[in-house]
């Protein structure tokens, strides 16, 4: 069988934790921050786990996923 290629944009967007969870950045923090409250911005800046429905799709793009720092 041929080797699978990692989807390069997915490799840059997602990080895998030591326990195997896939983390991503939250949307809405790129611009237009002046009208958002400080507490909302603090929440949005954190990484969140990819939802269960998307985990299988993201895992396909990262066939050789392992812990990344």
N, C-alpha and C positions, 0 to 999 in steps of 0.2 A: 504494500500500500504506500502511496506517496505521503510525504509529511504534510501536515496542515500548516497554513500560514496564520499568524496572529494578525488580527485587524489592527493596524497601527493607531488609528484614531481612538479605538476602544482602549488600547493599552495606555494611552496618554490620559484618558478621561477617568478611568476606574482604577482603584487600588484594592488589593486583596489583603485582608487582615491575616494574622497568624492562625486564627480559627477558621479561615476560609470564607468569611463574609466579604461581599463585594460592596465597596463604599464609593459614593459619588458626591460631587459638589451639588449644592442646591441651586436652583435657578433663581434669578431675580436680583443678583448682587453685582451685575456688570456695570450698570449705570442707573440713572434716575434715583439716586439715593437720598436726595435732599428732603423729599416729602415722606420718607419712611421713618418710622420711629426708631429710636436707638435700640429698644428691646427687640424689635422685629429684625433689625440688621444683625444683632448679635446671634439671634436664632439662625438666620439664613447663612451666616458665614461658616457654620459648622458642616462637617461631612455627615452624610446620612447613608443608611444602608439602602441598597437597591431593593425595590419592592419584589415580593415573591413572584408576581406575574412576569417581571422582566428579568429575573435571575437566570432563567433558562436561555433567554435570548442573548444576554451578555456573556454567559458562559460559552456559548457557541463561538463568539468572537475572540475569546481568550482560551484556546484549546490547551495551552500549557501553563495555565495560571498557577502561580504559587505565591507565597508570601512576598510582598514587595514593600520596601521601606519608603 
